[in-house]
Amino acid sequence: MTIFECLQREEFFYLNVFLKLLLGLLAIVFVINKSGKGNLAPTSAIDQVQNYVLGGIIGGIIYSPSVTILRFAVVLMIWVLLIIGLRRLKTKSHAIKKFVDGSPIVLIKHGEVDVEACRRAKITAAEVAFKLRREGVYHVRDVKRAVFEQNGELIIVLRGEENPKYPIITDGIVQSSVLDDIDRSEEWLEGELQKAGYNSASEIFLAEYESGQMKFIPFDQAPQAS
């Protein structure tokens, strides 16, 4: 094999890597733009997994000469379609969203630790104590409500906190545990919805309770307050 042939093979290798990297970059940009910026700051396990898998596809294939650019493009396309399709399914079905992302779990309520909830969340007492200390909380009795979110963060509301915001409705779903925390019923919420001109919670993207007032943000209208 001559030096010229070796150079040609070397140039082809780098060109192949360049084109695969370019395709990978375009795929990442496309997924971020189409599926939302949640990929940049994952809020659930599935967001992190899709980033890992996409990185694995790109990193594991770009240096493999046996995988052609066409095959690489097809694999990327399949993964992109799976991610976008799954995200759309989540927006249309609460059951699918709950299965894929899970749901927040209330670990502490009115100064009492729910041991069974901790077991469901697969979190130990030491981890709960660590997360509380990290937020500057050293006594469970000082906690009015602590929610273990899908991304592993512990959101804490302390007793006596002034004007905390409570998400009563998220993505058209009523958060019953939050209603219980503010000593309100679903009948009361239905009355607030009707006063604001809405028929049901399914019309609401986000509803917050603050200082005794409800603020409704519908899916297809400007924010309104009652």
C-alpha positions as a Markdown table, in Angstrom:
| # | Residue | x | y | z |
|---|---|---|---|---|
| 1 | Met | 0.0 | 0.0 | 0.0 |
| 2 | Thr | 1.4 | 3.3 | -1.1 |
| 3 | Ile | 1.7 | 6.5 | 1.1 |
| 4 | Phe | -0.9 | 8.1 | -1.1 |
| 5 | Glu | -3.4 | 5.3 | -0.5 |
| 6 | Cys | -2.8 | 5.5 | 3.2 |
| 7 | Leu | -3.5 | 9.3 | 3.2 |
| 8 | Gln | -6.7 | 8.7 | 1.2 |
| 9 | Arg | -7.9 | 6.2 | 3.7 |
| 10 | Glu | -7.0 | 8.5 | 6.6 |
| 11 | Glu | -8.8 | 11.4 | 4.9 |
| 12 | Phe | -11.8 | 9.2 | 4.4 |
| 13 | Phe | -11.8 | 8.2 | 8.0 |
| 14 | Tyr | -11.8 | 11.8 | 9.3 |
| 15 | Leu | -14.5 | 12.8 | 6.7 |
| 16 | Asn | -16.6 | 9.9 | 7.9 |
| 17 | Val | -16.2 | 11.0 | 11.6 |
| 18 | Phe | -17.0 | 14.6 | 10.7 |
| 19 | Leu | -20.2 | 13.7 | 8.9 |
| 20 | Lys | -21.3 | 11.5 | 11.7 |
| 21 | Leu | -20.6 | 14.2 | 14.3 |
| 22 | Leu | -22.5 | 16.7 | 12.2 |
| 23 | Leu | -25.5 | 14.4 | 12.0 |
| 24 | Gly | -25.3 | 13.8 | 15.8 |
| 25 | Leu | -25.2 | 17.5 | 16.5 |
| 26 | Leu | -28.2 | 18.2 | 14.2 |
| 27 | Ala | -30.1 | 15.4 | 15.9 |
| 28 | Ile | -29.4 | 16.9 | 19.4 |
| 29 | Val | -30.5 | 20.3 | 18.2 |
| 30 | Phe | -33.6 | 18.9 | 16.6 |
| 31 | Val | -34.6 | 16.9 | 19.7 |
| 32 | Ile | -34.1 | 19.9 | 22.0 |
| 33 | Asn | -36.1 | 22.2 | 19.8 |
| 34 | Lys | -38.9 | 19.7 | 19.2 |
| 35 | Ser | -39.2 | 18.1 | 22.7 |
| 36 | Gly | -38.5 | 21.1 | 24.9 |
| 37 | Lys | -35.6 | 22.4 | 26.9 |
| 38 | Gly | -36.2 | 19.8 | 29.6 |
| 39 | Asn | -33.2 | 17.9 | 28.1 |
| 40 | Leu | -30.9 | 20.6 | 29.2 |
| 41 | Ala | -32.1 | 20.5 | 32.8 |
| 42 | Pro | -33.6 | 17.1 | 33.3 |
| 43 | Thr | -36.7 | 17.0 | 35.6 |
| 44 | Ser | -37.2 | 13.3 | 35.4 |
| 45 | Ala | -35.4 | 10.0 | 35.0 |
| 46 | Ile | -36.5 | 9.7 | 31.4 |
| 47 | Asp | -34.9 | 13.0 | 30.4 |
| 48 | Gln | -31.6 | 11.9 | 31.8 |
| 49 | Val | -31.9 | 8.4 | 30.2 |
| 50 | Gln | -32.6 | 9.9 | 26.7 |
| 51 | Asn | -29.5 | 12.1 | 27.0 |
| 52 | Tyr | -27.4 | 9.1 | 28.0 |
| 53 | Val | -28.7 | 7.0 | 25.2 |
| 54 | Leu | -28.3 | 9.7 | 22.5 |
| 55 | Gly | -24.8 | 10.3 | 23.8 |
| 56 | Gly | -24.0 | 6.6 | 23.7 |
| 57 | Ile | -25.4 | 6.3 | 20.1 |
| 58 | Ile | -23.2 | 9.2 | 18.9 |
| 59 | Gly | -20.1 | 8.3 | 20.9 |
| 60 | Gly | -20.2 | 4.6 | 20.2 |
| 61 | Ile | -20.7 | 4.8 | 16.5 |
| 62 | Ile | -18.8 | 7.8 | 15.1 |
| 63 | Tyr | -15.4 | 6.0 | 15.3 |
| 64 | Ser | -16.7 | 2.6 | 14.0 |
| 65 | Pro | -15.9 | 2.4 | 10.2 |
| 66 | Ser | -18.2 | -0.7 | 9.9 |
| 67 | Val | -21.3 | 1.5 | 10.6 |
| 68 | Thr | -22.0 | 3.6 | 7.5 |
| 69 | Ile | -23.3 | 7.1 | 7.6 |
| 70 | Leu | -26.7 | 5.9 | 6.3 |
| 71 | Arg | -27.0 | 3.3 | 9.1 |
| 72 | Phe | -26.0 | 5.9 | 11.6 |
| 73 | Ala | -28.6 | 8.4 | 10.3 |
| 74 | Val | -31.3 | 5.7 | 10.5 |
| 75 | Val | -30.5 | 4.8 | 14.1 |
| 76 | Leu | -30.6 | 8.5 | 15.0 |
| 77 | Met | -33.9 | 9.0 | 13.3 |
| 78 | Ile | -35.4 | 6.0 | 15.1 |
| 79 | Trp | -34.3 | 7.4 | 18.5 |
| 80 | Val | -35.5 | 10.9 | 17.7 |
| 81 | Leu | -38.9 | 9.5 | 16.6 |
| 82 | Leu | -39.2 | 7.5 | 19.8 |
| 83 | Ile | -38.4 | 10.5 | 22.0 |
| 84 | Ile | -40.7 | 12.9 | 20.3 |
| 85 | Gly | -43.5 | 10.3 | 20.1 |
| 86 | Leu | -43.1 | 9.4 | 23.8 |
| 87 | Arg | -43.3 | 13.1 | 24.8 |
| 88 | Arg | -46.4 | 13.6 | 22.8 |
| 89 | Leu | -48.0 | 10.6 | 24.4 |
| 90 | Lys | -47.2 | 12.0 | 27.8 |
| 91 | Thr | -49.0 | 15.3 | 27.0 |
| 92 | Lys | -52.1 | 13.4 | 25.9 |
| 93 | Ser | -52.3 | 10.7 | 28.6 |
| 94 | His | -51.8 | 11.3 | 32.3 |
| 95 | Ala | -51.5 | 7.5 | 32.9 |
| 96 | Ile | -48.6 | 7.3 | 30.4 |
| 97 | Lys | -46.9 | 10.4 | 31.9 |
| 98 | Lys | -47.2 | 8.9 | 35.4 |
| 99 | Phe | -45.8 | 5.6 | 34.2 |
| 100 | Val | -42.8 | 7.2 | 32.4 |
| 101 | Asp | -42.0 | 10.1 | 34.7 |
| 102 | Gly | -43.5 | 8.9 | 38.0 |
| 103 | Ser | -45.2 | 11.4 | 40.3 |
| 104 | Pro | -44.1 | 13.5 | 43.3 |
| 105 | Ile | -44.4 | 11.8 | 46.7 |
| 106 | Val | -45.2 | 13.7 | 49.9 |
| 107 | Leu | -42.6 | 12.4 | 52.5 |
| 108 | Ile | -43.4 | 14.8 | 55.4 |
| 109 | Lys | -46.7 | 16.3 | 56.2 |
| 110 | His | -47.4 | 18.6 | 59.2 |
| 111 | Gly | -44.2 | 17.7 | 60.9 |
| 112 | Glu | -44.7 | 13.9 | 60.5 |
| 113 | Val | -42.6 | 11.6 | 58.3 |
| 114 | Asp | -44.6 | 9.2 | 56.2 |
| 115 | Val | -42.5 | 6.1 | 56.5 |
| 116 | Glu | -44.5 | 4.2 | 53.9 |
| 117 | Ala | -44.1 | 7.0 | 51.4 |
| 118 | Cys | -40.3 | 7.0 | 52.0 |
| 119 | Arg | -40.3 | 3.3 | 51.2 |
| 120 | Arg | -42.2 | 3.8 | 48.0 |
| 121 | Ala | -39.7 | 6.5 | 47.0 |
| 122 | Lys | -36.8 | 4.2 | 47.8 |
| 123 | Ile | -35.3 | 6.8 | 50.1 |
| 124 | Thr | -33.7 | 6.1 | 53.4 |
| 125 | Ala | -34.0 | 8.0 | 56.7 |
| 126 | Ala | -30.4 | 9.1 | 56.3 |
| 127 | Glu | -31.1 | 10.5 | 52.9 |
| 128 | Val | -34.2 | 12.4 | 54.1 |
| 129 | Ala | -32.1 | 13.9 | 57.0 |
| 130 | Phe | -29.3 | 14.8 | 54.6 |
| 131 | Lys | -31.7 | 16.6 | 52.1 |
| 132 | Leu | -33.3 | 18.5 | 55.0 |
| 133 | Arg | -29.9 | 19.6 | 56.4 |
| 134 | Arg | -28.8 | 20.7 | 52.9 |
| 135 | Glu | -31.8 | 23.1 | 53.0 |
| 136 | Gly | -30.9 | 24.3 | 56.5 |
| 137 | Val | -33.7 | 22.3 | 58.2 |
| 138 | Tyr | -32.6 | 20.4 | 61.3 |
| 139 | His | -36.0 | 19.4 | 62.8 |
| 140 | Val | -38.7 | 17.5 | 61.1 |
| 141 | Arg | -41.3 | 19.2 | 63.2 |
| 142 | Asp | -40.5 | 22.5 | 61.5 |
| 143 | Val | -41.6 | 21.1 | 58.1 |
| 144 | Lys | -45.1 | 21.6 | 57.0 |
| 145 | Arg | -44.7 | 19.7 | 53.7 |
| 146 | Ala | -41.8 | 18.0 | 52.0 |
| 147 | Val | -42.3 | 16.6 | 48.5 |
| 148 | Phe | -39.8 | 14.2 | 46.8 |
| 149 | Glu | -39.9 | 15.3 | 43.1 |
| 150 | Gln | -39.3 | 13.1 | 40.1 |
| 151 | Asn | -35.8 | 14.4 | 39.6 |
| 152 | Gly | -34.7 | 13.5 | 43.2 |
| 153 | Glu | -35.1 | 17.0 | 44.7 |
| 154 | Leu | -36.8 | 17.5 | 48.0 |
| 155 | Ile | -39.1 | 20.6 | 48.0 |
| 156 | Ile | -39.8 | 21.9 | 51.5 |
| 157 | Val | -42.4 | 24.2 | 52.9 |
| 158 | Leu | -41.7 | 25.2 | 56.5 |
| 159 | Arg | -44.3 | 26.0 | 59.1 |
| 160 | Gly | -45.1 | 29.7 | 59.3 |
| 161 | Glu | -43.7 | 30.5 | 55.9 |
| 162 | Glu | -45.4 | 33.6 | 54.6 |
| 163 | Asn | -47.3 | 33.3 | 51.3 |
| 164 | Pro | -46.0 | 30.0 | 49.9 |
| 165 | Lys | -47.3 | 29.1 | 46.5 |
| 166 | Tyr | -49.1 | 25.8 | 46.3 |
| 167 | Pro | -49.7 | 24.2 | 42.8 |
| 168 | Ile | -53.3 | 23.1 | 43.1 |
| 169 | Ile | -53.6 | 22.0 | 39.4 |
| 170 | Thr | -50.8 | 21.0 | 37.1 |
| 171 | Asp | -51.3 | 20.0 | 33.5 |
| 172 | Gly | -55.1 | 19.7 | 34.1 |
| 173 | Ile | -54.7 | 17.3 | 37.0 |
| 174 | Val | -55.9 | 18.3 | 40.5 |
| 175 | Gln | -53.2 | 17.7 | 43.2 |
| 176 | Ser | -55.4 | 16.3 | 46.0 |
| 177 | Ser | -52.5 | 16.2 | 48.5 |
| 178 | Val | -52.0 | 19.9 | 48.1 |
| 179 | Leu | -55.6 | 20.6 | 48.7 |
| 180 | Asp | -55.3 | 18.6 | 51.9 |
| 181 | Asp | -52.3 | 20.7 | 53.0 |
| 182 | Ile | -54.3 | 24.0 | 52.7 |
| 183 | Asp | -57.4 | 22.5 | 54.3 |
| 184 | Arg | -59.5 | 22.8 | 51.1 |
| 185 | Ser | -61.8 | 20.3 | 49.3 |
| 186 | Glu | -62.4 | 19.5 | 45.7 |
| 187 | Glu | -65.8 | 21.0 | 46.0 |
| 188 | Trp | -64.2 | 24.3 | 47.0 |
| 189 | Leu | -61.9 | 24.1 | 44.0 |
| 190 | Glu | -64.8 | 23.4 | 41.6 |
| 191 | Gly | -66.5 | 26.6 | 43.0 |
| 192 | Glu | -63.3 | 28.6 | 42.4 |
| 193 | Leu | -63.1 | 27.3 | 38.8 |
| 194 | Gln | -66.7 | 28.2 | 38.1 |
| 195 | Lys | -66.2 | 31.7 | 39.6 |
| 196 | Ala | -63.2 | 32.2 | 37.2 |
| 197 | Gly | -65.3 | 31.0 | 34.2 |
| 198 | Tyr | -63.9 | 27.5 | 33.8 |
| 199 | Asn | -65.8 | 24.2 | 33.6 |
| 200 | Ser | -63.2 | 21.8 | 34.8 |
| 201 | Ala | -59.6 | 21.4 | 35.9 |
| 202 | Ser | -58.8 | 19.9 | 32.5 |
| 203 | Glu | -58.9 | 23.4 | 31.0 |
| 204 | Ile | -56.1 | 24.6 | 33.4 |
| 205 | Phe | -52.4 | 24.4 | 32.7 |
| 206 | Leu | -51.4 | 25.6 | 36.1 |
| 207 | Ala | -53.4 | 26.8 | 39.1 |
| 208 | Glu | -51.6 | 28.3 | 42.2 |
| 209 | Tyr | -52.9 | 29.1 | 45.6 |
| 210 | Glu | -51.3 | 32.1 | 47.4 |
| 211 | Ser | -52.4 | 34.2 | 50.3 |
| 212 | Gly | -55.9 | 32.8 | 50.1 |
| 213 | Gln | -56.3 | 33.6 | 46.4 |
| 214 | Met | -56.3 | 31.3 | 43.3 |
| 215 | Lys | -54.5 | 32.2 | 40.1 |
| 216 | Phe | -55.5 | 30.2 | 37.0 |
| 217 | Ile | -53.4 | 29.8 | 33.9 |
| 218 | Pro | -55.4 | 28.0 | 31.2 |
| 219 | Phe | -54.0 | 26.1 | 28.3 |
| 220 | Asp | -55.3 | 28.4 | 25.6 |
| 221 | Gln | -56.0 | 31.8 | 27.3 |
| 222 | Ala | -54.2 | 34.6 | 29.1 |
| 223 | Pro | -53.7 | 34.1 | 32.8 |
| 224 | Gln | -56.7 | 35.0 | 35.0 |
| 225 | Ala | -57.0 | 35.5 | 38.7 |
| 226 | Ser | -59.9 | 35.0 | 41.0 |
